[in-house]
């Protein structure tokens, strides 16, 4: 049974990859500035991408969603 959150998530891989790449870029920029807040924000963005991707995949009852 899909969760209500899974209905709101995109069914393509692109948005998750974009969020993950943005997290790496923010973390890299924070490392260059020696800003712990930006590094932490980058880590949170990467983790959000991974968790949301797992929710999107697990909501399909073991099948791979069509956009993946």
Secondary structure, DSSP 8 states (H G I E B T S, - for coil): ---HHHHHS-SBSHHHHHHHHHHHHHHHHHHHHT-HHHHHHHHHHHHHHHHHHHHHHHTTTTS--TB-
